[in-house]
Amino acid sequence: MNAPHVVVGMSGGVDSSVSAWLLKQQGYRVSGLFMVNWTEDEEGYCTSADDFQDARAVCDELGIPLHKADFSKEYRERVFSQFLADYAAGKTPNPDVLCNREVKFQPFREHALRLGADFIATGHYAKIEHGADGARLLQAVDGNKDQTYFLAAVNRSQFDRVLFPIGGYTKPEVRDFAKAAGLPNHRKKDSTGICFIGEREFREFLQNYLKPHPGPILDDQGQRIGEHQGLMYYTLGQRKGLNIGGVRGAIEAPWYVIAKETDRNTLLVSQDANHARLMSQTVITEPFQWIRKPNPLPANLHARIRHRQALQACSAITRDDGRVEVHFAQAQRAATAGQYLVLYDGAECLGGGEIESAN
């Protein structure tokens, strides 16, 4: 009997490489698939070419084939265009969430299945259980690396035949596997940031696509104390890069963004790090993407409104229009439109929705 065929999304990093190695150790027939999402990089900020060479070296070491597919058109249409539209609207988008939903578990998954895959696998730190009623997404063993936040907007059906081989291991264990297996990239640093931005200054990148619209900076008393360079460059709670000098009557202390008023093109700031306008007890999402919706919803849930945030106790109400209203036990700081609220029932990730408003 032929072994099941698994196509692994190979990024050139340690996590996907160890995923492929583990699956081969478990007796699967393994192939790699390298995904190209960004091709417009005249100045060399994107590391895609180097990452492909790392992926190829790992596949050569493992003795498995490596395929390559260009999804840059899908990425631009489904992720990057939304990224720009959200910034233009004053939001702070999360392209990693969109990339998983719109690319990795859509055209990438479909391409892998056309290659004859029985399963697809990625190097995400998450766990998955497949049952008769569909998939259940669970937090990884390594809470510091858990990536269920970034997977929460994926449609449940897209998790069919998906494997997350490293979800039961910690990052140090994964690196130990890579070293013991002799993988040539075992010392490679984790990637950070977004490929199409790379190491360049964020403002420098964004102004190539969106025209800046400078406007006033007002303090929490309504006094004009400076000028911002464009609301798209700022996010709630931000304290760096405001370029506010000494203000008459103000103490020597940092300033924080507490609101962006797009209708007036005005940035509001305060020296109170926990200003009332930054704190929210209730967060309402756009129509929610449920991976699994318990019926009824448990009274005691947890949520996070940003990656790496500790889980926060809450309750949730589903609205007729698909939105979810979440009430937190403790007020949350800087719940930001465009970011995602993700719900958990114990270790299970129930799904996520883009933050629409908070109060």
C-alpha positions in Angstrom: 0.0 0.0 0.0 1.4 3.4 -1.0 2.1 5.8 1.9 -0.1 8.9 2.0 1.3 11.9 0.1 1.8 15.1 2.1 2.7 18.4 0.4 4.4 20.7 2.9 4.5 24.5 2.5 8.3 25.1 2.5 9.2 28.7 3.5 13.0 28.1 3.8 12.7 28.5 7.6 13.3 26.0 10.4 9.7 25.3 11.3 8.5 24.2 7.8 11.7 22.2 7.4 11.3 20.3 10.6 7.6 19.7 9.7 8.8 18.0 6.5 11.4 16.0 8.4 8.9 14.8 11.0 6.4 13.7 8.4 9.0 11.7 6.6 10.0 10.1 9.9 6.4 9.2 10.4 6.3 7.3 7.1 4.5 9.8 4.8 5.6 10.4 1.2 6.6 14.1 1.4 6.9 16.8 -1.2 7.7 20.5 -0.7 5.9 23.5 -2.2 7.5 26.9 -2.1 5.1 29.8 -2.4 6.0 33.1 -4.1 3.8 35.9 -2.9 5.7 39.0 -3.9 7.6 39.7 -7.1 8.0 43.5 -7.2 11.2 44.1 -5.2 13.6 46.2 -7.1 15.7 47.1 -4.0 16.1 43.7 -2.5 14.1 44.0 0.7 12.2 40.8 0.2 14.2 37.6 1.0 12.1 35.3 -1.2 15.0 34.3 -3.5 17.2 33.4 -0.6 14.4 31.6 1.2 13.8 29.5 -1.9 17.5 28.4 -2.0 17.2 27.5 1.7 14.1 25.4 1.0 15.8 23.7 -1.9 18.8 22.8 0.2 16.6 21.3 2.9 14.6 19.3 0.4 17.8 18.0 -1.2 19.0 16.9 2.3 15.7 15.2 3.0 15.6 13.6 -0.5 12.2 15.0 -1.4 11.0 17.0 -4.4 10.4 20.7 -4.2 7.8 22.5 -6.3 7.5 26.2 -6.7 4.3 28.2 -7.4 3.7 31.9 -8.0 0.7 33.3 -6.1 1.8 36.9 -6.3 -1.3 37.9 -8.4 -3.7 36.3 -5.8 -1.7 37.9 -3.0 -1.9 41.4 -4.6 -5.6 41.1 -5.3 -6.8 39.4 -2.1 -4.3 40.7 0.5 -2.2 43.7 -0.5 -5.1 45.6 -2.1 -7.1 45.2 1.2 -4.0 46.1 3.2 -3.9 49.5 1.3 -7.6 50.1 1.5 -7.6 49.5 5.2 -4.8 51.9 5.9 -6.4 54.5 3.7 -9.6 54.1 5.8 -7.6 54.7 9.0 -7.5 51.1 10.1 -4.4 49.0 11.2 -4.7 45.8 9.1 -3.2 42.4 9.8 -2.0 41.0 6.4 -0.8 37.7 8.0 -4.4 36.8 8.9 -5.5 37.7 5.4 -2.6 35.7 3.8 -3.6 32.5 5.6 -7.3 32.9 4.7 -6.9 34.1 1.1 -3.7 32.5 -0.1 -2.2 29.7 2.0 -5.4 27.8 2.6 -7.0 28.7 -0.8 -4.8 28.7 -4.0 -1.9 27.2 -2.1 -4.0 24.4 -0.8 -5.7 23.8 -4.2 -2.3 23.7 -5.9 -1.1 21.1 -3.4 -4.1 19.0 -4.0 -3.5 19.2 -7.8 -0.1 17.8 -7.1 -1.8 14.7 -5.7 -1.6 15.5 -2.0 -3.6 13.4 0.4 -2.8 16.0 3.0 -1.1 19.4 3.2 1.0 20.6 6.0 2.6 23.9 7.2 5.0 24.9 9.9 2.4 26.8 11.9 2.5 26.4 15.7 -1.0 25.1 16.2 -2.7 21.7 16.7 -5.6 20.3 14.8 -8.1 17.5 15.4 -10.2 16.0 12.6 -13.5 14.5 13.5 -16.8 13.5 11.8 -18.1 17.0 12.2 -15.0 18.7 10.9 -11.8 20.2 12.1 -11.1 21.7 15.6 -8.2 24.1 15.9 -6.3 24.0 19.1 -3.5 26.1 20.7 0.1 24.9 20.3 2.0 23.4 23.2 4.4 26.3 23.0 2.2 29.2 24.1 4.9 31.8 23.3 4.8 30.6 19.6 1.2 29.7 19.2 -0.2 31.0 15.9 -3.8 30.2 16.2 -4.5 34.0 16.2 -3.3 34.1 12.6 -5.3 31.1 11.6 -8.6 32.1 13.2 -10.2 33.6 10.0 -9.6 30.5 7.9 -12.8 28.8 6.8 -13.4 25.5 8.6 -13.6 23.5 5.4 -10.2 24.7 4.4 -8.7 22.8 7.3 -9.8 19.5 5.9 -6.7 17.3 5.2 -4.4 19.9 6.9 -1.6 18.8 9.3 0.4 20.9 11.7 3.3 18.7 12.6 5.1 20.9 15.1 2.1 22.0 17.1 3.0 19.6 19.9 6.6 20.8 20.3 8.3 23.9 21.7 10.5 26.1 19.5 13.7 24.9 21.3 12.7 21.3 20.6 12.1 22.2 16.9 15.5 23.7 16.6 17.1 20.6 18.3 15.3 18.4 15.7 16.7 20.6 12.9 20.2 20.3 14.3 20.0 16.6 14.9 18.7 16.0 11.4 21.5 17.9 9.9 19.2 20.4 8.2 21.4 23.1 6.6 19.2 26.0 7.9 19.0 24.9 11.6 20.6 28.1 12.7 18.5 30.4 10.6 16.7 33.2 12.5 13.0 33.4 12.5 11.5 35.7 9.9 9.9 38.9 11.2 7.6 41.5 9.6 6.0 41.3 6.2 7.9 40.2 3.1 6.8 43.1 0.9 8.1 45.6 3.4 11.2 43.8 4.6 13.7 45.8 6.6 12.8 49.2 5.1 11.1 52.0 7.1 7.3 51.5 7.1 6.5 55.1 6.2 9.0 54.9 3.3 7.2 51.9 1.9 3.6 53.1 2.5 4.1 56.5 0.8 4.9 54.7 -2.4 1.2 53.6 -2.6 -0.8 56.1 -0.5 -0.5 59.9 -0.6 0.1 61.3 2.9 -2.4 63.8 4.2 -0.8 65.8 7.0 -3.1 67.2 9.7 -3.3 68.5 13.2 -2.3 66.7 16.4 -4.5 67.7 19.3 -4.0 66.8 23.0 -6.9 65.5 25.2 -7.8 69.1 26.0 -8.3 70.0 22.4 -5.1 72.1 22.1 -3.1 71.8 18.9 0.4 70.6 19.7 1.8 69.5 16.4 1.2 68.1 13.0 0.9 64.5 11.9 2.2 63.2 8.6 -0.8 61.2 7.7 -3.2 59.1 9.9 -2.1 55.9 8.1 1.2 56.1 9.9 -0.2 55.8 13.4 -2.0 53.3 15.5 -3.8 53.3 18.8 -1.5 53.3 21.8 1.5 54.3 19.8 4.1 56.4 21.6 7.1 56.4 19.3 7.5 58.5 16.1 5.0 61.2 17.1 7.7 64.0 16.9 6.0 66.1 19.6 8.5 68.5 21.2 8.2 70.3 24.4 4.6 71.5 25.0 3.9 74.5 27.2 2.2 73.4 30.4 2.8 69.7 29.8 4.9 67.5 32.0 8.1 65.8 30.7 6.4 62.5 29.7 5.7 60.4 26.6 2.6 61.1 24.4 0.3 58.3 23.3 -2.1 58.1 20.4 -5.6 57.8 21.8 -7.8 58.2 18.7 -7.7 58.9 15.0 -10.6 61.1 13.7 -10.6 60.4 10.0 -13.5 62.8 9.3 -11.4 65.7 10.6 -8.0 64.1 9.6 -7.0 64.7 13.2 -4.7 62.7 15.5 -5.6 62.8 19.2 -2.9 62.2 21.9 -2.5 62.1 25.6 0.2 61.7 28.2 -2.1 59.2 30.0 -1.0 55.8 28.8 -4.4 54.4 29.9 -6.6 57.2 28.8 -10.3 56.4 28.8 -10.4 56.6 25.0 -7.8 53.8 24.9 -9.7 51.5 27.2 -12.7 49.3 26.1 -14.9 46.9 28.0 -16.8 45.9 24.9 -15.5 45.0 21.4 -17.7 44.4 18.3 -16.4 42.6 15.3 -17.2 42.6 11.7 -19.1 39.3 10.6 -17.3 36.6 12.5 -15.6 33.6 10.9 -16.4 30.6 13.1 -14.1 27.6 12.8 -16.5 25.8 15.3 -19.5 27.5 16.9 -20.7 25.9 20.1 -24.4 26.0 20.6 -25.1 27.6 23.0 -21.9 29.6 23.5 -20.2 28.9 26.8 -20.7 31.6 29.4 -17.0 31.7 30.1 -14.7 32.3 27.1 -11.4 33.9 26.5 -10.2 36.2 23.7 -7.2 38.1 22.5 -7.2 41.2 20.4 -3.6 41.0 19.3 -1.0 38.2 18.8 1.0 37.3 21.9 -1.5 39.0 24.2 -2.4 36.8 27.2 -5.9 35.3 26.9 -8.5 37.6 28.4 -11.7 36.4 30.2 -14.9 37.4 28.4 -18.4 36.5 27.3 -19.8 36.8 23.8 -23.1 37.4 22.1 -23.7 36.6 18.4 -25.8 39.1 16.5 -28.3 38.3 13.7 -26.0 40.1 11.2 -23.1 37.8 12.0 -21.2 40.2 14.1 -20.0 39.2 17.6 -20.2 41.4 20.7 -17.6 40.6 23.3 -17.7 41.8 26.9 -14.4 41.6 28.7 -14.0 41.1 32.4 -11.2 43.7 32.4 -11.1 46.7 30.1 -8.8 46.2 27.1 -6.2 48.7 25.9 -6.0 49.9 22.3 -8.6 47.6 20.6 -7.8 48.6 17.1 -10.0 48.6 14.0 -8.5 46.3 11.4 -6.9 44.0 13.9 -8.7 40.7 14.8 -10.5 39.5 17.9 -10.1 35.8 18.3 -12.2 33.7 20.7 -11.1 30.6 22.6 -13.0 27.9 24.6 -10.2 26.4 26.7 -7.5 25.3 24.3 -9.8 25.4 21.3 -9.7 28.4 18.9 -13.3 29.0 17.9 -12.7 31.6 15.2 -12.0 35.3 14.7 -13.4 38.5 13.4 -12.0 41.9 12.4 -12.5 44.5 15.1 -15.1 47.0 13.9 -15.5 49.2 17.1 -14.8 49.3 20.8 -16.2 51.2 23.7 
